[in-house]
């Protein structure tokens, strides 16, 4: 039963993806009222940045050049002795050549936690290739001057050869200033959701923790009286019928909300019960979109925002746009309640499509817009913001916002400043003062921008641009990117 419901929901979702969010009379997804208030905050942020000197040195992700090898069923004791005694690359390749290729790659080193909350050191081949992971506690016993290894699975071993030790370098000040701009705009200590926010998935049956919310819902239905349209459809129902059903239901819901805001809001008994239901929802972290809509219109945008920040919406399928709607609603309410930090993080999550989903097929990505225009209309220095969240630095604060390179490239293709990016990105890719990893990321940014900007079916323009950009990278990186 649940599976059938989810399938139907996802079919339904495909019909509403053509226009994700409401567009206001200003042509944007935020109201003129919210945009004006947000512009004022951007002006203050920009003024703060103009008077702020760059005192911090941002350093690159640790990186080196090296080779990764996979060995099946080696003699672990012998191999460990060889690596500890600094076997040369030539000797290693000669002995294990039948099992390995070991092409030269950029290797990056990162620290993170796995799903068990264990501290991990990860070595990654760039462009995307093999990964070698170790517990931080095993690092000292699993590397020598030129070699790093993981023997946790004795039947399947990965070994990395390093041409030199991992190191970081300073990011040039011109680019560092862009990173600093993002930290000026986006408070690194802020988070969209409260620390105790609940994961909101589809639920079935009554929720005993929603006593007062359920009473409000039943009271609204009783007073509204207008009958809800039937949704007796299944996977075999023609799309035209599903669309008509969806449209009639959406119109019914719109009429009901208007009735509550215009009529029931004048009923003191109803408003008294609603205040108590709000307190219940805030305490139990279990409100929903409808109740939050009423809270915004009957109480205040700030109170509705508090409810939304208490729950994380999880998408049930690729076409379930509820997480994006939730993020956009948070941004809208934050804008109207002058909560800049929450607004910008929520909007960037929409732009970067940073959502919780049970599953997500690549075929669904095309329909999710980036809404870069909204940021440009706010007088944000969008190029500096895009570059600032695209660069990767080792020593940024924990809450620094890192953008998705693929989504940022698509956003650039929709930007009014695309010509600026088209000029700047090749220079970035070829800049020998910038570390190799960030040069590679700038290549990916350019590649994605060019792909989405080329609307022809053949994508021949994109292919030419890509080939030119590949040749701007260090020679050792080019073969892995050439098609």
KEMIDO-717529 format. One record per residue (C-alpha): residue number from 1; residue in one letter; x, z, y. Coordinates in Angstrom, 1 decimal, always signed. Layout:
<pts>
PT resi resn      u      w      v
PT  NUM    a      X      Z      Y
...
</pts>
This chain:
<pts>
PT resi resn      u      w      v
PT    1    x   +0.0   +0.0   +0.0
PT    2    x   +2.8   +0.9   +2.4
PT    3    x   +4.7   -2.2   +1.6
PT    4    x   +1.7   -4.4   +2.2
PT    5    x   +1.1   -2.6   +5.5
PT    6    x   +4.7   -3.1   +6.7
PT    7    x   +4.6   -6.8   +5.7
PT    8    x   +1.4   -7.3   +7.7
PT    9    x   +2.9   -5.4  +10.6
PT   10    x   +6.0   -7.7  +10.6
PT   11    x   +3.8  -10.8  +10.5
PT   12    x   +1.9   -9.5  +13.4
PT   13    x   +5.1   -8.8  +15.2
PT   14    x   +6.2  -12.4  +15.1
PT   15    x   +3.2  -13.4  +17.2
PT   16    x   +4.0  -11.0  +20.1
PT   17    x   +7.7  -11.8  +20.3
PT   18    x   +7.4  -14.7  +22.7
PT   19    x   +7.0  -12.3  +25.6
PT   20    x   +8.5   -8.9  +24.7
PT   21    x   +7.6   -6.9  +27.8
PT   22    x   +5.1   -7.0  +30.6
PT   23    x   +6.3   -9.1  +33.6
PT   24    x   +5.4   -7.7  +37.0
PT   25    x   +4.6   -9.8  +40.1
PT   26    x   +8.3   -9.8  +41.1
PT   27    x   +9.1  -11.7  +37.9
PT   28    x  +10.9   -8.7  +36.4
PT   29    x  +10.2   -6.2  +33.6
PT   30    x  +10.3   -3.4  +36.2
PT   31    x   +7.7   -2.8  +38.9
PT   32    x   +8.6   -3.5  +42.6
PT   33    x   +8.2   +0.2  +43.2
PT   34    x  +10.8   +1.1  +40.5
PT   35    x  +13.2   -1.7  +41.6
PT   36    x  +13.2   -0.5  +45.2
PT   37    x  +14.0   +3.1  +44.2
PT   38    x  +16.7   +1.9  +41.8
PT   39    x  +18.3   -0.3  +44.5
PT   40    x  +18.8   +2.7  +46.6
PT   41    x  +20.6   +4.5  +43.8
PT   42    x  +22.8   +1.5  +43.1
PT   43    x  +23.8   +1.4  +46.8
PT   44    x  +25.0   +5.0  +46.6
PT   45    x  +26.9   +4.3  +43.4
PT   46    x  +28.6   +1.3  +44.9
PT   47    x  +29.6   +3.2  +48.0
PT   48    x  +31.1   +6.0  +45.9
PT   49    x  +33.1   +3.4  +44.0
PT   50    x  +34.4   +1.7  +47.1
PT   51    x  +35.9   +5.0  +48.3
PT   52    x  +37.3   +6.0  +44.9
PT   53    x  +41.0   +5.4  +44.1
PT   54    x  +42.2   +4.3  +40.7
PT   55    x  +44.2   +7.3  +39.5
PT   56    x  +43.6   +7.1  +35.8
PT   57    x  +45.7   +4.8  +33.5
PT   58    x  +43.6   +3.3  +30.8
PT   59    x  +45.5   +2.5  +27.6
PT   60    x  +44.7   -0.1  +24.9
PT   61    x  +43.5   +0.6  +21.4
PT   62    x  +46.6   +1.2  +19.1
PT   63    x  +47.7   -2.1  +17.6
PT   64    x  +50.5   -4.0  +16.1
PT   65    x  +51.1   -7.2  +14.1
PT   66    x  +51.2   -7.0  +10.4
PT   67    x  +49.9   -8.1   +7.0
PT   68    x  +47.3   -6.6   +4.6
PT   69    x  +47.6   -6.9   +0.8
PT   70    x  +45.2   -6.2   -2.1
PT   71    x  +46.6   -5.3   -5.5
PT   72    x  +44.6   -4.9   -8.7
PT   73    x  +45.7   -2.3  -11.2
PT   74    x  +49.2   -1.7  -10.0
PT   75    x  +51.5   +1.0  -11.3
PT   76    x  +50.8   +3.6   -8.7
PT   77    x  +53.9   +5.7   -9.2
PT   78    x  +56.3   +2.7   -9.0
PT   79    x  +54.4   +1.2   -6.0
PT   80    x  +54.5   +4.6   -4.1
PT   81    x  +58.3   +4.9   -4.7
PT   82    x  +58.8   +1.3   -3.5
PT   83    x  +56.8   +1.8   -0.3
PT   84    x  +58.4   +5.2   +0.4
PT   85    x  +61.8   +3.7   +0.0
PT   86    x  +60.9   +1.0   +2.5
PT   87    x  +60.8   -2.0   +0.3
PT   88    x  +61.3   -5.2   +2.4
PT   89    x  +58.4   -7.5   +3.0
PT   90    x  +60.3  -10.3   +1.2
PT   91    x  +60.9   -8.1   -1.9
PT   92    x  +57.3   -6.9   -1.9
PT   93    x  +55.9  -10.5   -1.6
PT   94    x  +58.2  -11.7   -4.3
PT   95    x  +57.2   -9.1   -6.8
PT   96    x  +53.4   -9.2   -6.0
PT   97    x  +53.1  -12.8   -4.8
PT   98    x  +50.5  -13.7   -7.5
PT   99    x  +48.0  -11.2   -6.2
PT  100    x  +48.5  -11.4   -2.5
PT  101    x  +48.5  -13.7   +0.5
PT  102    x  +49.3  -11.3   +3.3
PT  103    x  +48.9  -13.6   +6.3
PT  104    x  +50.1  -12.3   +9.7
PT  105    x  +47.3  -10.7  +11.7
PT  106    x  +46.7   -8.4  +14.6
PT  107    x  +46.1   -4.9  +13.2
PT  108    x  +44.2   -2.3  +15.1
PT  109    x  +44.0   +1.4  +14.4
PT  110    x  +41.0   +3.5  +15.2
PT  111    x  +39.8   +7.1  +14.7
PT  112    x  +36.2   +7.8  +13.8
PT  113    x  +33.9   +9.8  +11.4
PT  114    x  +32.2   +8.5   +8.3
PT  115    x  +28.7   +9.3   +7.1
PT  116    x  +30.0  +12.5   +5.7
PT  117    x  +31.3  +13.5   +9.1
PT  118    x  +34.9  +13.3   +7.8
PT  119    x  +37.6  +12.2  +10.2
PT  120    x  +38.9   +8.7   +9.3
PT  121    x  +41.8   +6.5  +10.4
PT  122    x  +40.8   +2.9  +10.0
PT  123    x  +43.2   -0.1  +10.1
PT  124    x  +41.5   -3.4  +10.7
PT  125    x  +42.7   -7.0  +10.5
PT  126    x  +41.7   -9.0  +13.6
PT  127    x  +39.9  -11.3  +13.6
PT  128    x  +37.5   -9.6  +11.3
PT  129    x  +39.2   -9.2   +8.0
PT  130    x  +40.2   -6.5   +5.5
PT  131    x  +40.0   -2.8   +6.4
PT  132    x  +42.1   +0.0   +5.1
PT  133    x  +40.6   +3.5   +5.6
PT  134    x  +42.2   +6.9   +5.1
PT  135    x  +41.2  +10.5   +5.7
PT  136    x  +43.1  +11.8   +8.7
PT  137    x  +44.4  +14.6   +6.6
PT  138    x  +46.0  +12.0   +4.2
PT  139    x  +47.7  +10.0   +6.9
PT  140    x  +51.1  +11.7   +6.8
PT  141    x  +51.4  +11.3   +3.0
PT  142    x  +50.2   +7.7   +3.0
PT  143    x  +52.6   +5.9   +5.3
PT  144    x  +56.2   +5.2   +5.8
PT  145    x  +57.9   +3.4   +8.7
PT  146    x  +56.6   +0.0   +7.8
PT  147    x  +53.9   +0.6   +5.2
PT  148    x  +50.5   +2.2   +5.0
PT  149    x  +48.5   +2.6   +1.8
PT  150    x  +45.4   +4.0   +0.2
PT  151    x  +45.6   +5.0   -3.4
PT  152    x  +42.2   +6.7   -3.7
PT  153    x  +41.2   +4.0   -6.1
PT  154    x  +44.1   +3.4   -8.5
PT  155    x  +42.5   +0.2   -9.8
PT  156    x  +42.1   -1.4   -6.4
PT  157    x  +44.8   -0.7   -3.8
PT  158    x  +45.2   -1.9   -0.2
PT  159    x  +48.5   -1.9   +1.5
PT  160    x  +49.4   -2.7   +5.1
PT  161    x  +52.8   -3.9   +6.3
PT  162    x  +53.5   -3.2  +10.0
PT  163    x  +56.0   -5.3  +11.9
PT  164    x  +56.4   -2.3  +14.2
PT  165    x  +54.7   +1.0  +14.6
PT  166    x  +51.2   +1.1  +16.2
PT  167    x  +51.3   +1.5  +19.9
PT  168    x  +49.2   +1.3  +23.1
PT  169    x  +49.9   -0.2  +26.4
PT  170    x  +48.5   +0.3  +29.9
PT  171    x  +45.6   -2.0  +30.8
PT  172    x  +46.5   -3.8  +34.0
PT  173    x  +45.0   -2.1  +37.1
PT  174    x  +42.8   -5.2  +38.0
PT  175    x  +41.0   -4.8  +34.6
PT  176    x  +41.2   -1.0  +34.6
PT  177    x  +39.2   -1.0  +37.9
PT  178    x  +36.3   -2.7  +36.0
PT  179    x  +36.4   +0.0  +33.4
PT  180    x  +36.4   +2.6  +36.1
PT  181    x  +33.3   +0.9  +37.7
PT  182    x  +31.3   +1.4  +34.5
PT  183    x  +32.2   +5.0  +34.4
PT  184    x  +31.1   +5.3  +38.0
PT  185    x  +27.8   +3.6  +37.2
PT  186    x  +27.2   +5.3  +33.8
PT  187    x  +27.6   +9.0  +33.5
PT  188    x  +29.6   +9.5  +30.4
PT  189    x  +28.1  +12.9  +29.7
PT  190    x  +24.5  +11.6  +29.7
PT  191    x  +22.5  +10.6  +26.7
PT  192    x  +19.2   +8.9  +26.4
PT  193    x  +17.8  +11.1  +23.7
PT  194    x  +17.8  +14.9  +23.6
PT  195    x  +20.1  +16.4  +21.0
PT  196    x  +17.1  +17.6  +18.9
PT  197    x  +15.1  +14.4  +19.2
PT  198    x  +13.2  +13.5  +16.1
PT  199    x  +13.4  +10.1  +14.2
PT  200    x  +10.0   +8.4  +14.7
PT  201    x   +9.1   +6.3  +11.7
PT  202    x   +5.7   +5.1  +10.6
PT  203    x   +3.6   +7.9   +9.1
PT  204    x   +0.4   +8.0   +7.1
PT  205    x   -2.3  +10.6   +7.1
PT  206    x   -3.0  +13.4   +9.5
PT  207    x   -0.2  +15.2  +11.3
PT  208    x   -1.0  +19.0  +11.4
PT  209    x   +1.4  +19.5  +14.3
PT  210    x   -0.8  +17.2  +16.5
PT  211    x   -3.9  +19.4  +16.7
PT  212    x   -4.4  +19.0  +20.4
PT  213    x   -3.2  +15.4  +20.6
PT  214    x   -5.7  +14.5  +17.9
PT  215    x   -8.5  +16.3  +19.8
PT  216    x   -7.6  +14.2  +22.9
PT  217    x   -7.6  +11.0  +20.9
PT  218    x  -11.0  +11.8  +19.3
PT  219    x  -12.4  +12.8  +22.7
PT  220    x  -11.2   +9.6  +24.3
PT  221    x  -12.8   +7.5  +21.5
PT  222    x  -16.1   +9.4  +21.8
PT  223    x  -16.3   +9.0  +25.6
PT  224    x  -15.1   +5.4  +25.7
PT  225    x  -17.7   +4.3  +23.2
PT  226    x  -16.6   +0.7  +23.1
PT  227    x  -16.2   -0.3  +19.5
PT  228    x  -12.7   -1.1  +18.3
PT  229    x  -12.2   -4.7  +17.0
PT  230    x  -11.9   -5.2  +13.3
PT  231    x   -8.4   -5.8  +11.9
PT  232    x   -9.5   -7.0   +8.5
PT  233    x   -6.6   -9.4   +7.9
PT  234    x   -3.8   -9.8   +5.4
PT  235    x   -0.7  -11.9   +4.7
PT  236    x   -2.9  -15.0   +3.9
PT  237    x   -4.9  -14.9   +7.1
PT  238    x   -4.1  -18.0   +9.3
PT  239    x   -1.9  -17.3  +12.3
PT  240    x   -4.6  -18.4  +14.7
PT  241    x   -6.9  -15.7  +13.4
PT  242    x   -4.2  -13.1  +13.5
PT  243    x   -3.3  -14.0  +17.0
PT  244    x   -7.0  -13.9  +18.1
PT  245    x   -7.3  -10.5  +16.4
PT  246    x   -4.2   -9.2  +18.1
PT  247    x   -5.4  -10.4  +21.5
PT  248    x   -8.8   -8.8  +21.1
PT  249    x   -7.3   -5.5  +20.0
PT  250    x   -4.8   -5.6  +22.9
PT  251    x   -7.7   -6.2  +25.4
PT  252    x   -9.7   -3.3  +23.9
PT  253    x   -6.7   -1.0  +24.2
PT  254    x   -6.1   -2.1  +27.8
PT  255    x   -9.8   -1.3  +28.7
PT  256    x   -9.6   +2.1  +27.0
PT  257    x   -6.5   +3.1  +28.9
PT  258    x   -8.1   +2.0  +32.2
PT  259    x  -11.1   +4.1  +31.3
PT  260    x   -9.0   +7.2  +30.7
PT  261    x   -7.0   +6.7  +33.9
PT  262    x   -9.9   +5.8  +36.2
PT  263    x  -12.7   +8.0  +34.7
PT  264    x  -11.5  +10.8  +32.4
PT  265    x   -8.8  +11.8  +34.8
PT  266    x  -11.6  +13.1  +37.1
PT  267    x  -12.9  +15.4  +34.3
PT  268    x  -11.4  +18.9  +34.8
PT  269    x  -12.2  +19.9  +31.2
PT  270    x  -10.5  +16.9  +29.8
PT  271    x   -7.4  +17.4  +32.1
PT  272    x   -7.2  +21.0  +31.1
PT  273    x   -7.1  +20.0  +27.4
PT  274    x   -4.6  +17.2  +28.2
PT  275    x   -2.2  +19.7  +29.8
PT  276    x   -2.3  +21.8  +26.6
PT  277    x   -1.8  +18.8  +24.4
PT  278    x   +1.2  +17.8  +26.5
PT  279    x   +2.8  +21.2  +26.0
PT  280    x   +2.1  +20.8  +22.2
PT  281    x   +3.7  +17.3  +22.2
PT  282    x   +6.7  +18.5  +24.2
PT  283    x   +7.3  +21.4  +21.8
PT  284    x   +6.8  +19.5  +18.6
PT  285    x   +8.5  +16.3  +19.6
PT  286    x   +5.8  +14.2  +18.1
PT  287    x   +4.0  +12.2  +20.8
PT  288    x   +3.3   +8.5  +20.6
PT  289    x   +3.2   +5.5  +23.0
PT  290    x   -0.5   +6.0  +23.9
PT  291    x   -0.2   +9.6  +24.6
PT  292    x   +3.0   +9.0  +26.7
PT  293    x   +1.2   +6.3  +28.6
PT  294    x   -1.5   +8.8  +29.5
PT  295    x   +1.1  +11.4  +30.4
PT  296    x   +2.8   +9.0  +32.8
PT  297    x   -0.5   +8.1  +34.6
PT  298    x   -2.3  +11.5  +34.4
PT  299    x   +0.7  +13.8  +35.0
PT  300    x   +3.9  +12.1  +36.1
PT  301    x   +6.5   +9.5  +35.0
PT  302    x   +9.1  +12.3  +34.7
PT  303    x   +6.9  +14.3  +32.2
PT  304    x   +6.2  +11.1  +30.2
PT  305    x  +10.0  +10.5  +30.1
PT  306    x  +10.6  +14.0  +28.7
PT  307    x   +8.3  +13.1  +25.8
PT  308    x   +9.9   +9.7  +25.1
PT  309    x  +13.4  +11.3  +25.1
PT  310    x  +12.2  +13.6  +22.4
PT  311    x  +11.8  +10.9  +19.8
PT  312    x  +13.9   +8.0  +18.5
PT  313    x  +11.9   +5.1  +17.4
PT  314    x  +13.1   +3.3  +14.2
PT  315    x  +12.2   -0.3  +13.6
PT  316    x  +10.7   -1.1  +10.2
PT  317    x  +11.7   -4.7  +10.0
PT  318    x  +13.4   -7.5  +12.0
PT  319    x  +10.3   -8.4  +14.0
PT  320    x   +9.3   -4.8  +14.7
PT  321    x  +10.0   -4.6  +18.5
PT  322    x   +8.8   -1.0  +18.9
PT  323    x  +12.4   +0.3  +19.4
PT  324    x  +13.0   -2.1  +22.2
PT  325    x   +9.6   -1.4  +23.8
PT  326    x  +10.5   +2.3  +23.6
PT  327    x  +13.8   +1.8  +25.3
PT  328    x  +12.3   -0.4  +28.0
PT  329    x   +9.6   +2.2  +28.6
PT  330    x  +12.3   +4.9  +29.0
PT  331    x  +14.1   +2.7  +31.5
PT  332    x  +10.9   +2.1  +33.4
PT  333    x   +9.9   +5.8  +33.6
PT  334    x  +13.5   +6.7  +34.5
PT  335    x  +13.5   +4.3  +37.3
PT  336    x  +10.2   +5.6  +38.7
PT  337    x  +11.4   +9.2  +38.4
PT  338    x  +14.8   +8.5  +39.9
PT  339    x  +16.8   +9.3  +36.7
PT  340    x  +19.6   +6.7  +37.2
PT  341    x  +21.7   +7.6  +34.2
PT  342    x  +18.9   +7.4  +31.7
PT  343    x  +17.7   +4.2  +33.3
PT  344    x  +20.9   +2.3  +33.0
PT  345    x  +21.8   +3.4  +29.5
PT  346    x  +18.3   +2.5  +28.3
PT  347    x  +18.4   -1.0  +29.9
PT  348    x  +21.9   -1.6  +28.5
PT  349    x  +20.6   -0.7  +25.1
PT  350    x  +17.9   -3.4  +25.5
PT  351    x  +20.5   -5.9  +26.7
PT  352    x  +22.8   -5.0  +23.8
PT  353    x  +20.0   -4.7  +21.3
PT  354    x  +21.3   -1.3  +20.4
PT  355    x  +18.4   -0.1  +18.3
PT  356    x  +17.7   +1.8  +15.0
PT  357    x  +16.2   -0.5  +12.4
PT  358    x  +15.6   -0.2   +8.7
PT  359    x  +16.6   -3.8   +8.4
PT  360    x  +17.5   -6.6  +10.7
PT  361    x  +17.8  -10.3   +9.9
PT  362    x  +20.0  -12.6  +12.1
PT  363    x  +17.1  -15.0  +12.4
PT  364    x  +15.2  -12.5  +14.5
PT  365    x  +18.0  -12.1  +17.1
PT  366    x  +17.2  -15.2  +19.1
PT  367    x  +13.9  -13.8  +20.4
PT  368    x  +15.3  -10.7  +21.9
PT  369    x  +16.1  -11.3  +25.5
PT  370    x  +19.0   -9.7  +27.5
PT  371    x  +17.3   -9.2  +30.9
PT  372    x  +20.5   -9.4  +32.8
PT  373    x  +18.5  -10.7  +35.8
PT  374    x  +17.1   -7.2  +36.4
PT  375    x  +20.6   -5.8  +36.8
PT  376    x  +21.6   -8.6  +39.2
PT  377    x  +18.5   -8.0  +41.3
PT  378    x  +19.6   -4.4  +41.7
PT  379    x  +22.8   -5.5  +43.5
PT  380    x  +25.0   -4.1  +40.7
PT  381    x  +28.4   -5.8  +40.4
PT  382    x  +27.4   -7.3  +37.1
PT  383    x  +30.7   -9.1  +36.3
PT  384    x  +32.6   -5.9  +36.7
PT  385    x  +30.0   -4.1  +34.6
PT  386    x  +30.1   -6.7  +31.8
PT  387    x  +33.9   -6.7  +31.7
PT  388    x  +34.0   -2.9  +32.0
PT  389    x  +31.9   -2.4  +28.9
PT  390    x  +33.5   -5.3  +27.0
PT  391    x  +37.1   -4.1  +27.3
PT  392    x  +38.2   -1.6  +24.7
PT  393    x  +40.4   +1.3  +25.8
PT  394    x  +41.7   +4.3  +23.8
PT  395    x  +41.4   +7.0  +26.4
PT  396    x  +37.9   +6.6  +27.8
PT  397    x  +35.6   +9.6  +27.6
PT  398    x  +33.5  +10.1  +24.4
PT  399    x  +30.3   +9.0  +26.2
PT  400    x  +31.8   +5.7  +27.5
PT  401    x  +29.4   +2.8  +27.0
PT  402    x  +30.8   +0.0  +24.9
PT  403    x  +28.9   -3.3  +24.9
PT  404    x  +28.2   -5.6  +22.0
PT  405    x  +30.5   -8.6  +22.6
PT  406    x  +28.0  -11.1  +21.1
PT  407    x  +25.1   -9.9  +23.2
PT  408    x  +27.2   -9.7  +26.3
PT  409    x  +28.3  -13.3  +25.8
PT  410    x  +24.6  -14.3  +25.6
PT  411    x  +23.8  -12.3  +28.7
PT  412    x  +26.6  -14.1  +30.6
PT  413    x  +25.0  -17.5  +29.6
PT  414    x  +21.8  -16.3  +31.4
PT  415    x  +23.7  -14.9  +34.5
PT  416    x  +23.5  -16.4  +38.0
PT  417    x  +27.3  -15.8  +38.0
PT  418    x  +28.1  -17.8  +34.9
PT  419    x  +30.5  -20.0  +36.8
PT  420    x  +32.6  -17.0  +37.7
PT  421    x  +32.8  -16.0  +34.0
PT  422    x  +33.7  -19.6  +33.1
PT  423    x  +36.6  -19.4  +35.5
PT  424    x  +37.8  -15.9  +34.8
PT  425    x  +37.6  -15.7  +31.0
PT  426    x  +40.2  -18.4  +30.2
PT  427    x  +42.6  -16.6  +32.5
PT  428    x  +41.9  -13.3  +30.7
PT  429    x  +42.4  -14.8  +27.3
PT  430    x  +45.8  -16.2  +28.3
PT  431    x  +47.0  -13.1  +30.3
PT  432    x  +50.1  -11.9  +28.5
PT  433    x  +50.0   -8.6  +30.5
PT  434    x  +46.8   -7.7  +28.6
PT  435    x  +47.0   -6.4  +25.1
PT  436    x  +46.3   -8.8  +22.2
PT  437    x  +43.1   -7.0  +21.1
PT  438    x  +41.4   -7.2  +24.5
PT  439    x  +42.6  -10.9  +24.8
PT  440    x  +40.8  -11.5  +21.4
PT  441    x  +37.7   -9.8  +22.6
PT  442    x  +37.7  -11.9  +25.8
PT  443    x  +37.9  -15.0  +23.5
PT  444    x  +34.8  -13.8  +21.6
PT  445    x  +33.0  -13.1  +24.9
PT  446    x  +33.8  -16.7  +26.1
PT  447    x  +32.9  -18.1  +22.7
PT  448    x  +29.5  -16.5  +22.7
PT  449    x  +28.9  -17.4  +26.3
PT  450    x  +29.8  -21.1  +25.6
PT  451    x  +27.6  -21.2  +22.5
PT  452    x  +24.4  -20.0  +24.2
PT  453    x  +25.1  -22.0  +27.4
PT  454    x  +25.4  -25.2  +25.3
PT  455    x  +21.7  -26.0  +24.6
PT  456    x  +22.4  -29.3  +22.8
PT  457    x  +21.6  -29.5  +19.1
PT  458    x  +25.2  -30.7  +18.3
PT  459    x  +26.9  -27.9  +20.3
PT  460    x  +29.8  -30.4  +20.9
PT  461    x  +30.5  -28.9  +24.3
PT  462    x  +30.8  -25.5  +22.8
PT  463    x  +33.2  -26.8  +20.1
PT  464    x  +35.5  -28.3  +22.7
PT  465    x  +35.5  -25.1  +24.8
PT  466    x  +36.2  -23.0  +21.7
PT  467    x  +39.2  -25.2  +20.7
PT  468    x  +40.7  -24.9  +24.2
PT  469    x  +40.1  -21.1  +24.2
PT  470    x  +41.7  -20.6  +20.8
PT  471    x  +44.9  -22.2  +22.1
PT  472    x  +45.1  -19.7  +24.9
PT  473    x  +45.7  -16.9  +22.4
PT  474    x  +49.0  -15.8  +20.9
PT  475    x  +50.1  -18.4  +18.4
PT  476    x  +50.0  -16.0  +15.4
PT  477    x  +46.2  -15.4  +16.0
PT  478    x  +45.2  -19.0  +16.3
PT  479    x  +45.0  -20.2  +12.7
PT  480    x  +42.5  -17.5  +11.7
PT  481    x  +40.1  -18.7  +14.5
PT  482    x  +40.5  -22.5  +14.1
PT  483    x  +37.7  -24.3  +12.4
</pts>
